[in-house]
Structures are given as structure tokens and as C-alpha cells.
Amino acid sequence: MHRISRLIIYPIKSLGGIELTSAKVTDRGLEHDRRWMLIDDDNRFLSQREYAQLALCQVSLEHDGLKVTYTPDESFITIPFKPLKQDTLEVTIWDDTCIGQLVSDEVDSWFTEKLRKGCRLIYMPDETHRQTDLRYTGEGMVTSFSDAYPLLLIGQSALDDLNTRLEEPLPMNRFRPNIVFTGGSPYSEDLMNHIQINNLNFYGVKLCARCIMTTIDQQTLAKGKEPLKTLAKYRRKDNKILFGQNIALTDTGVIHVGDELTVLSMHTDDRFIINTNPAI
């Protein structure tokens, strides 16, 4: 049996995550997940790939908004759920361009000071619909400011297996999943096609290619070669290192830690099979 063990959201792209016991599923992912994003002077998104110090900004949910704490000096700022500004602009995230809404001048100044980098915080309004890649998902499936898809699913057994191959085990936060489940064999998520959680339908659409963000310690910012060095030995396909599966969705509702994850169908396409066919 597969069962949800962790639910995690990352309200501001590339900043710290928040663990939940239950989460509302919206049309573009878990509620609040990556609805905010920092952009540079060219209106392009900021990421830990270039600015590792983003990991030092930890986020928590408060009754009136998001509390962001800069851990080196424990200073913080509260970001309202609804932006104080009405200004919108086109922003770039990878190959996509979409409309974002500025939040507040005070927030922009705070992040600029802490990160020592000119930046602004934007919010994705409900009116913005960012289509997911039509090569892998259906028309009308949308996502927030995530890299490409609404959700990332990883089995705890996959991380456990990886850690047996490493000299020093790594925490799950290196991989930034939204849903973690227990049960099943390592990497069983690779082949999950149609799944249900609390009667809501989810669809595995593409294995997740991993980047250098996985090599950044989220507390110290220390960088190393792992886990990519080890994963490359047994999780490489078409010159990409794969870990976890990207998930699209069609339903809205609520899911909880402890909910059963039911696999209704499995992938048979070769692009979901790495080395051997992991059993579900």
C-alpha cells in the first residue's frame, strides 16, 4: 500500500518549503505553492541555481500572509496574501512568458538588501493561466511558477535507496517534492500513470530531470558533487539524471498526510523505464 507521508509547499519559488498535514489542491497545484517568485531587473526569475542564498530565506504561513525569515540574522518580513500593488508585468520563467503582479515596494527593498541583488517579488494572479508542456499534458492543464508542472512526487523508498549508495545520507529537501509517499519499491513512482488520492485524480506525465540545486546544502549553502555523481551511475537516461515524477491534475479538493495513494494505471512507454522495470 502507498500512503502519503509528507506534503510540502514552496510558496516563493526557490525559497524554503513548508510542511503541511493537509493541503488544498487547486487548478495549478497545492494552494500557495510557487504563487510568488523573485525576478531580476530583466523580469527573469531568480533561482538557487544562480543564487544559492535564496535557500537562507525560510517561509512560514501566518494568518495574514507569508512570513519570510532570513536565517543569518533572523530578520523577517510579512508578505500579504493579496498584493498591495496593482501593477502587472510580463515575466520570464524558462521558455515561458506570463503575467505577474507586483507585491509591494517594501518587500522588494527587503529582498534586495538581504540578497544583495536587485530584485522584485511578484505574485501569480488567478487570471494568469500558464499552460503546461503540451507534449506531455492536455490542453488547459496549468501550473504556477514551478519549473514546469503542478506537482512533484517522490517515494520515500527512492531516497532511502539513494542514501544507501552515498557516503553521507541526504535529506528530502534536496529534491523539493510536493508529495512524498511510503510503500512500494524504490522508484516505483517512475511508472505511476493515473493515480488517485482522496478520490482526486492525478497523472504522472514526465520523469523529473535533476539539476545542480540538488547539490546545495539548504542550511549551509555548501556545494558538492552529490547526489548527481551517484545518481548518474544508475538514473541517467538520454543524458538526463532523473529522480521523481512530475504530476499533472484535473481535480480540486483536499489531500492529507496519511491518505492512501492508489495506482489505477501504469506507464508502459519506454521513456518512463530506467535500466530495469521497477515493480509497483
N, C-alpha and C positions, 0 to 999 in steps of 0.2 A: 504493500500500500504506500502511495505517495501522500505526504502531508506537508502543508505549508508550515515552515519553521520560522521564517523571518520575512517581514515586509519592510522595505526601505524606500524612502523618497529622497530626492536631491533637489529641493526647491529652486536653488540657484545653480545653474549649470557649472560644474567643475568645483563647487564648494562642498563642504561636508554633508553627509547624509543624516537622516533622521529615522530611527527605528520606530515602527508603529505596531500596535496589536491588531488593528483593523484599518482598512483603507477603502475609501470610496473610489470606484472605478468610473472614470469619465470617458468621454469620446476620444481623448488624446492621451490616456494613461491614468496613473493614480493621481488623485487630487493633489494639487500644488506641485507635482513633480516637474521640475525644469520649466516652470512657467516664467521664471526670471532668468536673465542672462546678462553678464557684463560684456560690453563692447568697447572697442578701441576708437581712436579718432577717425578711423575709416569705416566705422559701423560694422566691423567684423567681430565675431565672438572671441572671447578670451577663454583659454583652456589651460589646464595644468600641463599640457604638452609643452607649452612655451613658458608658462608662468606657474611654476610648481608652488609658489607661495599661496596660491588660491586655497590649497589644502589646509592652510592655517586658519581659515575662516570657517568656524563651526556654526551651524544653523540649528535653531530650535523653534518650535511652534509655540506662539503665545496667543492669548485671546484676541489681541488686536493686530497681530501680524507676525512677521518673522523676526526673531532676534538673532543677529549675526555677531559673534564674538571673535575678535582677533586674538588668538591664543598667546602670542608672545607678550602682550601687555594686558590681556584680559579686558580691553576696552570693547564696547559693544554699541550697536545701533539697532533700532527697531524699524523695520520696513513695513508699511501698512499693506494690508491685503489688496486694497484698491489704490492705484497710483494717485498721487496728489496733482500730477500734471496731466494735461490733455494732449500734449504734443505726441505725434506719432512719426515714425520714420522707417525707411526700408533698412533692414539689417541682413547681414550675410552670415549664414552658418553652413559651412562646407560649400556645396554647389547650389544651395537653396537661398532664395531671397524672399523675405516675408516682412509683414508689418509688425513692429513692436511699439510699445507705448512707454515713454519716459516716466520715471517714478518720482524723483524729487532731486533738486539741486543739492540739498544737504546730504543725501545718500551718496550722490556722485562724488562730492568732496571727500566724504569719509573714506570711500574705497580708494580714491586717488591718493589720499595721504597714506593709508595703510599699505597699499601695494606699490607705492612709488611709481605709479604708472597711470597716465591719464586714461580715465575710463568712465563710462556711464552705465547705469543699471536700467534695463528695460524689462517690460512685462509683456507677455503674450495675451492680448485681449481675446475674449470669446469669439469675436468676429474674425480673427485670423485662423485660417484652416491650412495647415501645412501638410500637403499630401505626402504620404509615404511612397517609397520607390515602387512604381507600377510594375516593375519587372518581377516583384516578389509579393505584392499585395494588391488588393482590389481598389477600384475607384472609390473615393470617399473615405478611405481609411487615413486618418490623420495622426500627427504626433505633435508634441510640444517642441521645446528647444533641445530635446535629446539629440544624440548624433543622427539617428535615422528612424527609429521605431519606438512605439509607445512603452514597451516593457522589455526587460532583460531577465531571463530565467536561468538559474544555475542550481544544480543539485549539490547538496552538501557533500555527497559521496564523491563528486568530482574534485572538490577542493581537498578532501581527505586523501584521495588517491595521489593528487599532485604533491601534497605535503610529505608523503612517504618517499618521494623522489628527490626532495630538496634537503640540503644540509640544515637549513633553518626554516621552519614552517611559516607560512604567510597567512594573514587574516583575510577574510572575505572582502574587506573594504578595498583591497587592491583591484577588485573586479567590478565594483559598483553595480551589483544586481538590484532589481526591484523585488523579485520573488525568489526565495530560497526554499527548497523542499528537501525533506528527508525521504528515505526509501529508494528502492531501485538500485541498479548497479551504477558504477561510475560512468558518467557521460550519457546516461540514459536520456537526458533531455535532448540530445542530438536528434533523436528520431521521433520526438513528440510532434505530431502534426495538429490534430484537433484535440484540445483538452477542455475540461470543464472544472471550474472552481465555484462552489456555492451556486450551481445552476447557471453560471455565466460562461460564455464561450470565448475561448482564446485559441490563437492559431500560431504555431511555430512557422516562421517564414524564412529565416536565414540564420545560419550559424554566425556567431559574433567574432569578427576579426579583432585581435587584441593589439594594442599599441604600447608605446613607452610609458604611458600613465601607470601601467601595472607594475612598473619598476620603481615607483616613487613611494617611499615610506610616508604614510599620511600623517604621522606625528612629527617626524624629524626632518622630512624632505630629503633624506639620504637616498641616493640613486644607486642602483646596482644592475646586474645583468639578469637577475631572476625576477619573475618566473619565466621570462621569454626564452632564456637559454635552454631551460629544461623542456618547456612546452614544445619548442621547435623540434625536439627529438622524436615526438610521438603525436603531436597535434597540428602538424603542418599539412596544408593541402592547398595546391595552386598558389604557392608562395605566400600563404597567409597562415598565421597562427590562430587557431580557433579555440574558444573556450566560452561555453554558454550559448543560449539561443535567443535570438530576437523574436519578440512576440507581438502580433497584432491582435486587435479585438473588435468585436461588433456589438457587445452588450455593455450596459452600465448597471451599477449596483454596488454591493459592498462585499469585500472578502476579508477573511480573518486569519490570523495565525491559528493553526490547528485545523483549518479546513482541509478536507481531502481534495487532492488533485487527481482527477480521473482522466485517463488517456483513452480517447474514443477512436483515434486512428493514428497510424504511424507513417512516417515518410518511407518511401522506397526509392526515391530519387538518389542517384549516386552522389550528388553534391552534399548530402547530409551524412554520408558514411566516411569515416576516417579510419584507415587501416583495417579494422575489423568492425563488424556489425555489433554494437553494444546491445545487450538484451535489456528490454524493459520488463 
